């Protein structure tokens, strides 16, 4: 029975590795399409999914306590706020258009 359990775990690990290779290939493919800002957003989204996959399976976060999940959630929210802060600042700052132009 123990060998069956090991076989199932190793096949799951292999599937995770293959999935990560496919996601990495997808990221490379998107980077060659030259989609501009949409391509960057897709690449960041796929990379975040890859990071979650690594953390969930290989760092064994699926078996940890809820405190770790809460810390990871707040870290993710902090990361997103830092990621989108420059865009928010440009959109909602009370600057005049002349401040953006190069003389």
C-alpha positions as CSV (number, residue, x, y, z in Angstrom):
1,X,0.0,0.0,0.0
2,X,2.9,2.4,0.7
3,X,4.4,1.9,-2.7
4,X,1.0,2.9,-4.3
5,X,0.9,6.1,-2.2
6,X,4.5,6.9,-3.3
7,X,3.6,6.3,-6.9
8,X,0.6,8.6,-6.7
9,X,2.7,11.3,-5.1
10,X,5.5,11.1,-7.7
11,X,3.0,11.1,-10.6
12,X,1.4,14.3,-9.1
13,X,4.9,15.9,-8.9
14,X,5.6,15.0,-12.5
15,X,2.3,16.5,-13.6
16,X,3.1,19.7,-11.6
17,X,6.5,19.9,-13.3
18,X,5.0,19.4,-16.7
19,X,2.4,22.1,-16.0
20,X,5.1,24.5,-14.9
21,X,7.0,23.9,-18.1
22,X,3.9,24.5,-20.1
23,X,3.2,27.7,-18.3
24,X,6.8,28.9,-18.8
25,X,6.5,28.1,-22.5
26,X,3.2,30.0,-22.6
27,X,5.0,33.0,-21.0
28,X,7.8,32.8,-23.6
29,X,5.2,32.6,-26.4
30,X,3.3,35.6,-25.1
31,X,6.5,37.6,-24.9
32,X,7.2,37.0,-28.6
33,X,3.7,38.2,-29.6
34,X,4.5,41.9,-28.8
35,X,1.2,42.6,-27.2
36,X,2.4,45.6,-25.2
37,X,0.7,46.2,-21.9
38,X,-1.7,43.4,-22.4
39,X,1.2,41.0,-22.8
40,X,2.8,42.2,-19.7
41,X,-0.4,41.8,-17.7
42,X,-0.9,38.3,-19.0
43,X,2.7,37.3,-18.2
44,X,2.4,38.7,-14.7
45,X,-0.9,36.8,-14.2
46,X,0.6,33.5,-15.4
47,X,3.7,34.1,-13.3
48,X,1.6,34.6,-10.2
49,X,-0.2,31.4,-10.9
50,X,3.1,29.6,-11.2
51,X,4.3,31.0,-7.9
52,X,1.1,29.9,-6.3
53,X,1.6,26.4,-7.8
54,X,5.1,26.2,-6.4
55,X,4.1,27.4,-3.0
56,X,1.1,25.2,-2.8
57,X,2.7,21.9,-3.8
58,X,6.4,22.1,-3.3
59,X,6.5,24.3,-0.2
60,X,3.6,22.3,1.2
61,X,1.5,25.3,2.0
62,X,-1.6,23.1,1.4
63,X,-0.9,21.4,4.7
64,X,0.1,24.5,6.8
65,X,-2.0,26.4,9.2
66,X,-4.4,29.2,8.2
67,X,-2.0,31.8,9.7
68,X,0.5,31.2,6.9
69,X,-2.3,31.5,4.3
70,X,-3.4,34.8,6.0
71,X,0.2,36.1,5.9
72,X,0.5,35.1,2.2
73,X,-2.8,36.8,1.4
74,X,-1.7,40.1,2.9
75,X,1.7,39.8,1.2
76,X,-0.1,39.3,-2.1
77,X,-2.3,42.4,-1.5
78,X,0.7,44.4,-0.6
79,X,2.5,43.2,-3.8
80,X,-0.5,44.2,-5.9
81,X,-0.7,47.6,-4.3
82,X,2.9,48.3,-5.1
83,X,2.5,47.0,-8.6
84,X,-0.4,49.3,-9.4
85,X,0.6,52.3,-7.3
86,X,2.4,54.1,-10.2
87,X,-0.6,53.8,-12.5
88,X,-2.9,55.0,-9.8
89,X,-0.6,58.0,-9.1
90,X,-0.5,59.0,-12.7
91,X,-4.2,58.7,-13.3
92,X,-5.4,60.5,-10.2
93,X,-2.6,63.0,-9.4
94,X,-3.5,66.7,-9.8
95,X,-0.7,67.5,-12.2
96,X,-0.9,69.5,-15.3
97,X,-0.1,67.9,-18.7
98,X,2.9,70.3,-19.0
99,X,4.6,68.4,-16.2
100,X,4.6,65.2,-18.2
101,X,6.0,66.7,-21.3
102,X,9.7,66.8,-22.0
103,X,11.1,70.2,-23.0
